[in-house]
Amino acid sequence: MIKKVGMIVNYNILNYLISEGFKNVFKNKKSTFAAIIIMFATMITMGLGIAGAKNITSIMKQLEQDVPIKLYIKDDVQKSELADIEDYIKSIEYVNSVVFTTKAEALQAAKEKLSESANLLDTYNENNHPFKASYAITLTNLNESSKVVETLNSAEILKDKIEKIESSDIIIEGLNSIDKGIKIIFLCMGILLIIVSTVIISNTIKLTVHARRKEISIMKYVGATNNFIRAPFIVEGIVIGIIAIAISILSLGCIYHLIYNSCNNILMTKFNFIMLQFNDIFQSIIIVYSLLGIGIGVLGSILSMKKYLKV
């Protein structure tokens, strides 16, 4: 019986704290609206940063499956040497796979690329044409592309045998720079907006706390704990955070959908890259948004209460 009464009391207390928290949200509508807007701006900024960084990482992985390095062999290299060269390339650190293309296959590939204009190459035969035999090299880590190229150029076994080496170093370096730039810019903007959001939420809740300062003083004098007094205002901060999370996720989904529709076809046709869909980044977004929304809400609530709990 006593246990049952205790459960009812606990339920009533919890119900009181939550209901008071929800009531507080709508008592200062203008301040609450301002807090939601600045949190929305914070989350959209962070969300776009995450989406950009995730897509850059995805493109880098797609490039790893492509052919970032192509090594062309001189025509005077003997067939007996080709297997040793391939084995050496495979032994280099960060090399994932090596595919050899003969001169004849290179000519055939050129004809396929020219399609209807392939007849322009009819004057060439398998042994007499300008296309070189080559090794297509994929890597396990694109960031090490320049190191692999350097190793190939300095290899004794390849001395006087390399016609030229083509690599995607410029693309890789560009993507790395963009990735770092996105992270730095959005991180700085995110930190600034988090600080502003925390201050605004703190001031919003402070208005409610100030209006109820006498009530809080009486509660302190009759023995209410700081946590009991603080709880409704923490609920208020969390509710503001959850509202901002919901609006931000819906808005980011719409914005990302527009960007995806505008850019994905261009990336596919011109660069053979595929953008991530919103579903692919949703889990990361929801985790960051939950931490931001609830974290800022709770922090703002705690900061707003300090002065009024000292009785």
N, C-alpha and C positions, 0 to 999 in steps of 0.2 A: 504493500500500500504506500509506504513512505517512498519507495523507489519510483512508483507511478506518479506520485505528487511531484517529486523532484524532476522527472522528465517533462511534466506539464509546465512547471515553472521555467525550466530551461528553454522549452519551446516558446513560451510567451516572451521571455527576454529576447531570444533570437528574432522573433517576429517583430518586436518593438524596435530593435536596433535597425533591422532591414527597412521597415516601413518608414522610420524617421529619416533614414538615409535617402530613400526615394523622394520623400516630401521635400527635403532640402534642395534637391536638384532643381525643382520647379519654383522655389521661392525667389531666386535671383535669376530670372530668365535671361536678361541681357548678358550678365557675367557668365552664366553657363554656356550661352550661345558663343560668346567670344572664346571661352576655353575649348569648346568643341571644334571651332574653326581653326584655332592655332594647332591643336592636336592633329586635326585632319591634314593641315599643311605639312606638319612634321612627318606623318605616316606616309603621305603621298611621295614626299621627297625621298624618304628612306626606301619606300617600295620601288620607285623608279631606279634608284641606285642598285638595289638588289637584282632587279630584272636585267639591268644593263650588264652587271658583273656576271650574272649567271649565263647570259647569252654569249658574252665574250669567252667564258670558260668552255661553253658548248662548241663554239666555232673552233677553238684551239683543239678540242678533242676530235672534231671532224677533220681538221687539218692533219692530225696524227695518222688518221686512216687514209689520207690522201698521199701524195708523193712529194714531200717537202724537199727532197734532194734527188737530183738526177745526174749521174756521172757518165759522161760520154767517152768512149774508148777510141783511140786512134786505129786507123785501118790496118796498120802493119803489126798489130798485136796478134801473136799466134793463138790458134784455138786451144792449144795445150795449156796456155797460160790463163785462160779465162776462168777455169774452175778454181785455181789457186787464188785468183783475184776475188772471186765471189766468197770463198771461204774466209779470206782476210777481212772483207767488208762486214761479214756476219759476226766476226769476232770483236768488232769495235763496240765499245760501251755505248748504250742508248740506241743501237740499231735494232729495229723490231723485225723487219723483213727485207729481203733483197730479191728483185725480179729482173732477170736478164732478158733483153730484147736484142735479137740478132739484126744485122743490117737488112736482111730480107724482110723481117717482120716490121722494121722501122719504115721501109718503103710502102709496105701494105697498109700500115697505120696511116701514113700520109695520104694515100689514095682514098682511104675511108673518110678521112677528115674533109678532103676536097669534094667528096660526094660526086655531084654532077660534073664537076670540072676535073675529075680524076684523069681524064684523057691527056691533060697537060704533062703528065708524068710518063706517058707511054714510050717516050724516047729512052727512058732508063730501064735497065734490067737489074736483076738481083745483086749482081756484083759491081755494077757501074752506076752509082748514084751518090748524091751528097749526104744522105742520111747516115748517121753513125749508130753503131751498136751501143747499147747503154745499159746501165744498172739503175733501176728505180728503187730508191731506198726510203723506207718509212721508219719513223722513230718512236721510241717509247715515251720520250719527253721532248716536246718541240723547243723548249727553252735551251736545249743543248745542241741545237742545229749548227750553230757557228763552230762549236767545239768539234763536232763530227767532221765538218767541212775542212777544218784546219788539220785534223788527223789524216784525212784522205790526201790532202795536198802535200803533206810532209812524209807520207808512207814511202819507204824504199821500194816496195814491191810494185808501186804505181808510178815510179819515176820514169818519165818520158813515155808514158802510156796513156795519160789523160789528155783528151782533146779539150774538154771544158767541164766545169761543174756548175750546174744550175741549182739554186736553193731558194727557199721561201723566207730567207732571213729578214728581208725588209718587211714582209707581211707580218711575220712573227713578232719582230721588234715593235712594229706599229700597233699590233693588237695588245702586246704587253704594256705599251705606253698608255693606250686608251684605257685598258683595264685599271692600271694604277691611278690614272687621272680621274676616272669615274669614282673609284673608291675614296680617294682623297677629298674630292669636291663634295660628294654626297655625305661623307662622314663629317666634314666640317659644318656643312649646312645642317645636318641632322643634330649634331651636338648643340649648335646655336639654338635651333628650334626646340630641342628638348628642354634647354634652360628656360627659354621664354614660356613654353607650355607649363612647366612646373611652377613658375612665378605666377602666371595667370590663374591656374587652378588653385594655387595657394591663396591668392587674393579673392577668388570667387568664394571659396569655402570660408575665408576669414570674415566675409560679410555676414554669412549665416551665423558663424560663431559669435561675432560681435553683437548681433541682435539678440543672442541667447546667453549673453555673458552672465547675467544675474542668475538665470536658471542653472548655469554650469557651476557658479559659486555655491549655490544652495546644495546642489548634488554633491559637491566636494565636502561641504560641511557635514552632511548626513552620512558620509562614508563611502560614496561611490568611488570606484577606482578610476585611475586615468584611462585605462583600456576601455572601460564601460562608457565613459564620456566620449572618448575618441572614436569608438566604433561607428556610430551613425555617419560621422563626417568622412571616415575612410570609405564607407559604403557609397557615400555621395561621389567621392573621387573615382571609385571603381566604376560606378554607373556612367559617369561622364566619359571615362576611358572606353567602356564597352560600346557606348553610342558612337564615339569617334572611330572605333575599330570597324564597326558594321558599315558606316558610311564610307570609310576609306577603302575597305575591301571591294565594295560594289563599284566605287568610282575608279579605283585602280584597274579593276577587271575591264571596265568599259574603255579606259584610256589605252590599256595594253592591247585590247582587241583592235582598236583603230590603228595603232602602230603596227601590229602584226599584219593586218590586211594591207597596209600601205607599203611595208618594207619587205615582207617575206618573199613575195614573187620576184622582186628586184634582186634580192640576195641569192635566190635559187637560180634564176636565169643567167645572171652576170658572174656570180662567184661560186655557184654550186654549194651554198651554205643554207641550212635550214634553221629558222628561229625556233626557240622553245615555245610551246603553247603555254597559256596561263596556268593550266593544270600542273605543268611541270615545275612551276615555281611557287605554286599555292602553299605548299607545306612550309617552305622557308618564310614566306610572307606572313602566314598566320602565326608562326612562332614569334617572329620579331614584333609583329603588331600586338600580340598578347602581352609580351614583356614590356613594350613601350606604353601601351594604353593603361594597363593595370599598374605598372611600375610608377609612371608619372602621376597617376591618380592617387595612389597611396602616399607617395613622397610629398606631393603637394598638400595632402590632408594633414600629414604629420607636421610639416613645417608651419601650417596655419594655426595649429593648436598650441604651440609651445608657450606663448605668452599667457594664454587663458587658463592653463592648467596649474599655473603657479599661484596658489591661494594661501 
